[in-house]
Amino acid sequence: MTAALEIEGLVKTYQSLFGKPRVALDRLDMVVARGEIHGFLGPNGSGKSTALKTLLGLLRPDAGNMRILGQPVPRALPAVASRVGAIVEAPAFFGNFTAYKTLSLLAKAGGVPKDRIGIVLDQVGLTDRAEDEVKSYSLGMRQRLAVASALLKDPELLILDEPNNGLDPAGIREMRDLLREQADRGMTVVISSHILAEIQQVCDSVTIISRGRTVAAGPVSDVLAVADRGTYRVRVDDHHRAAQILADAGADVTVAGDHIVVRDLADAAWVTRALGLNDFWVRELTPVAQLEDAFLSLTGGGPRRGQFRPVDNSDWPAQEDFVDSPTGDVVEHGRSS
Ligand SMILES: Nc1ncnc2c1ncn2[C@@H]1O[C@H](COP(=O)(O)OP(=O)(O)OP(=O)(O)O)[C@@H](O)[C@H]1O
């Protein structure tokens, strides 16, 4: 069976009248199998939105091949558009329209049967507020209304850029259940996110990008296995002193709350020996395999709002290029620590 989404060698450079061109996508590759929930992960400014907008025909690519539901895009977009639901930018709703009226207009414009409105309102948990004006909605409720609008067509492929933005923990859980329900019905779901724990819980597979390039892809368990390069959590009495002993012995150690994290360990027994020789007895020695760790080790740093977290500068424009973020926030220069 063909993949729901395929991107191969996608290149996109933003031209600027005054500054240097900015390479946002640098031969990006991505494949999403049908029926799965796929996480599209990357630090701020790594190119996620650019990739999704290019895929959906909102930006023109410089090079590369893309297919949606087996059809080459952007050429075949008119043919596949009715089978794809997407939110790549926060949609602007009329504040004095109700959710029902908003969805009615969208349904009418898209030739969607009216009975879909009640179904999607129910799916996103807005039935009780359907007759309230959108201006009275919280950010999370607007987010759910946006998802409802994307679900109207009952699409085969649903693409959501940062769907959890503005949602509280309960809202995030509801969104997760909603996406899982859709996937169980056969819908393919692609979500971009920085909320790594969330991706780990909901996604079957991931593509991790950094600076416009794919750095890891595959089933979540495979990506975790690759990234699990001997990272262990160690619990011991007086963990500050124990961390010092391990650091003095040459280990890559950080103290994290009430435990120690030791990285790049070839043999976990080394920790037990090194501490035992100093009369420290290990109470816990557990391998750590979290998507967060995979993400950090693959992209070289954690996502921070409005900041770039470069990985390797070898073939990337000079540091002075990294001065503006799309949000206008302060931007970190150079390699992350
Ligand atoms: N309209 C634009 N003009 C010029 N450069 C842009 C434009 N939009 C994005 N960029 C640049 O392209 C790169 C990728 O940005 P993009 O928004 O695609 O990343 P992202 O991974 O979606 O980031 P975020 O997680 O912060 O939304 C960044 O260097 C960004 O500054």
The ligand as an SDF file (V2000), in Angstrom:
LIG
                    3D

 31 33  0  0  0  0  0  0  0  0999 V2000
    8.5060   33.9100    5.9260 N   0  0  0  0  0  0  0  0  0  0  0  0
    9.7800   33.6660    6.2480 C   0  0  0  0  0  0  0  0  0  0  0  0
   10.7870   34.4180    5.7500 N   0  0  0  0  0  0  0  0  0  0  0  0
   12.0690   34.1730    6.0480 C   0  0  0  0  0  0  0  0  0  0  0  0
   12.4810   33.1600    6.8390 N   0  0  0  0  0  0  0  0  0  0  0  0
   11.5190   32.3770    7.3660 C   0  0  0  0  0  0  0  0  0  0  0  0
   10.1270   32.5830    7.1090 C   0  0  0  0  0  0  0  0  0  0  0  0
    9.4200   31.6340    7.7620 N   0  0  0  0  0  0  0  0  0  0  0  0
   10.3200   30.8800    8.4150 C   0  0  0  0  0  0  0  0  0  0  0  0
   11.5800   31.3120    8.1680 N   0  0  0  0  0  0  0  0  0  0  0  0
   12.8320   30.7150    8.6600 C   0  0  0  0  0  0  0  0  0  0  0  0
   12.8690   29.3710    8.2200 O   0  0  0  0  0  0  0  0  0  0  0  0
   13.3960   28.5310    9.2480 C   0  0  0  0  0  0  0  0  0  0  0  0
   12.3730   27.4510    9.5720 C   0  0  0  0  0  0  0  0  0  0  0  0
   11.2390   28.0690   10.1820 O   0  0  0  0  0  0  0  0  0  0  0  0
    9.9070   27.2510   10.5240 P   0  0  0  0  0  0  0  0  0  0  0  0
    8.9020   28.2290   11.0230 O   0  0  0  0  0  0  0  0  0  0  0  0
    9.5520   26.4010    9.3740 O   0  0  0  0  0  0  0  0  0  0  0  0
   10.4200   26.3170   11.7090 O   0  0  0  0  0  0  0  0  0  0  0  0
    9.5670   25.5080   12.7800 P   0  0  0  0  0  0  0  0  0  0  0  0
   10.3170   24.2430   13.0280 O   0  0  0  0  0  0  0  0  0  0  0  0
    8.1530   25.4010   12.3540 O   0  0  0  0  0  0  0  0  0  0  0  0
    9.6790   26.4610   14.0380 O   0  0  0  0  0  0  0  0  0  0  0  0
    8.6670   26.6590   15.2610 P   0  0  0  0  0  0  0  0  0  0  0  0
    8.6960   25.3810   16.0280 O   0  0  0  0  0  0  0  0  0  0  0  0
    9.2940   27.7820   16.0240 O   0  0  0  0  0  0  0  0  0  0  0  0
    7.3200   26.9920   14.6950 O   0  0  0  0  0  0  0  0  0  0  0  0
   13.7430   29.4670   10.3910 C   0  0  0  0  0  0  0  0  0  0  0  0
   15.1000   29.8130   10.2600 O   0  0  0  0  0  0  0  0  0  0  0  0
   12.8480   30.6570   10.1600 C   0  0  0  0  0  0  0  0  0  0  0  0
   13.4210   31.8330   10.7000 O   0  0  0  0  0  0  0  0  0  0  0  0
  1  2  1  0
  2  3  1  0
  2  7  2  0
  3  4  2  0
  4  5  1  0
  5  6  2  0
  6  7  1  0
  6 10  1  0
  7  8  1  0
  8  9  2  0
  9 10  1  0
 10 11  1  0
 11 12  1  0
 11 30  1  0
 12 13  1  0
 13 14  1  0
 13 28  1  0
 14 15  1  0
 15 16  1  0
 16 17  2  0
 16 18  1  0
 16 19  1  0
 19 20  1  0
 20 21  2  0
 20 22  1  0
 20 23  1  0
 23 24  1  0
 24 25  2  0
 24 26  1  0
 24 27  1  0
 28 29  1  0
 28 30  1  0
 30 31  1  0
M  END
$$$$
